[in-house]
């Protein structure tokens, strides 16, 4: 993503709109071209902003469930806490009972 962003940083608004139109046939999305053009227009407001990345799950293990290979969160609880810290800076976030229940169910898989 950083390489893509660095390459498009110097494009004009018109060039960005043209690029969006050119790529649409190769992308499957629920966005309409108008939505994408609005996003391109907003890009100019943020073009010098810093980009942060976050991958979920943060803590995971490789597993096989019903013959399928997958990445399973070690605990959903821990991953939700790390996400809340990344987005909001909240330390010691207390997850809901629903998240805790799902986390326990995942551990049983």
C-alpha positions in Angstrom: 0.0 0.0 0.0 2.8 2.4 0.8 4.2 1.9 -2.7 0.8 2.6 -4.3 0.3 5.7 -2.2 3.8 7.0 -2.9 3.2 6.6 -6.7 -0.2 8.4 -6.7 0.8 11.2 -4.4 1.9 13.4 -7.2 -1.1 12.8 -9.5 -3.6 15.6 -10.1 -7.2 15.3 -9.2 -8.0 14.7 -12.9 -5.4 11.9 -13.1 -6.7 10.3 -10.0 -10.3 10.2 -11.4 -9.0 8.8 -14.7 -7.1 6.1 -12.8 -10.2 5.2 -10.8 -12.2 4.8 -14.1 -9.4 2.7 -15.6 -9.3 0.3 -12.7 -13.0 -0.2 -12.2 -13.3 -3.0 -14.7 -10.7 -4.9 -12.8 -12.2 -4.5 -9.3 -15.2 -6.1 -7.7 -16.7 -3.8 -5.1 -20.0 -2.6 -3.8 -18.9 1.0 -4.4 -20.3 2.9 -7.3 -17.9 5.0 -9.5 -19.4 8.1 -7.9 -18.4 6.9 -4.4 -14.9 6.3 -5.6 -14.6 9.7 -7.3 -15.8 11.3 -4.0 -13.1 9.4 -2.2 -10.5 10.5 -4.7 -11.7 14.1 -4.2 -11.2 13.6 -0.4 -7.8 12.1 -1.0 -6.4 15.6 -1.8 -7.3 16.7 1.8 -5.2 13.8 3.2 -2.4 13.3 0.7 0.3 14.4 3.2 -1.2 12.4 6.1 0.7 9.5 7.7 -0.6 6.0 6.9 -0.9 3.5 9.8 -1.5 -0.2 9.3 -2.9 -2.8 11.5 -3.4 -6.5 10.8 -6.0 -8.8 12.4 -5.8 -11.2 13.9 -2.7 -9.9 15.8 -2.3 -13.1 17.8 -3.2 -16.2 15.8 -2.3 -19.8 15.0 -2.7 -21.8 11.9 -5.5 -24.4 12.3 -7.5 -27.0 10.3 -11.2 -27.0 10.8 -13.4 -29.4 8.8 -10.6 -29.9 6.4 -10.0 -26.2 5.8 -6.8 -24.5 6.6 -7.3 -21.2 8.3 -5.8 -18.5 10.6 -7.5 -18.6 13.9 -7.2 -15.9 16.5 -5.5 -17.2 19.6 -8.2 -15.4 21.5 -10.7 -13.0 20.1 -10.6 -11.1 23.4 -7.0 -10.2 23.0 -7.4 -9.2 19.4 -10.3 -6.9 20.2 -8.3 -5.3 23.0 -5.4 -4.6 20.7 -7.7 -3.2 18.0 -9.3 -0.8 20.6 -5.8 0.3 21.6 -4.8 0.9 18.0 -7.9 2.9 17.1 -8.7 4.7 20.3 -5.6 4.4 22.5 -7.7 2.6 25.2 -5.5 0.5 27.5 -7.0 -2.3 29.6 -10.2 -2.4 27.4 -12.8 -4.7 28.9 -14.5 -6.7 26.2 -18.2 -7.5 26.3 -19.6 -10.8 27.4 -20.5 -11.5 23.8 -16.9 -11.1 22.6 -15.8 -13.2 25.6 -18.3 -15.9 24.6 -17.2 -15.9 21.0 -13.6 -16.0 22.1 -14.2 -19.1 24.2 -16.0 -20.8 21.3 -13.1 -20.1 19.0 -10.7 -21.7 21.4 -12.8 -24.9 21.3 -12.4 -25.2 17.5 
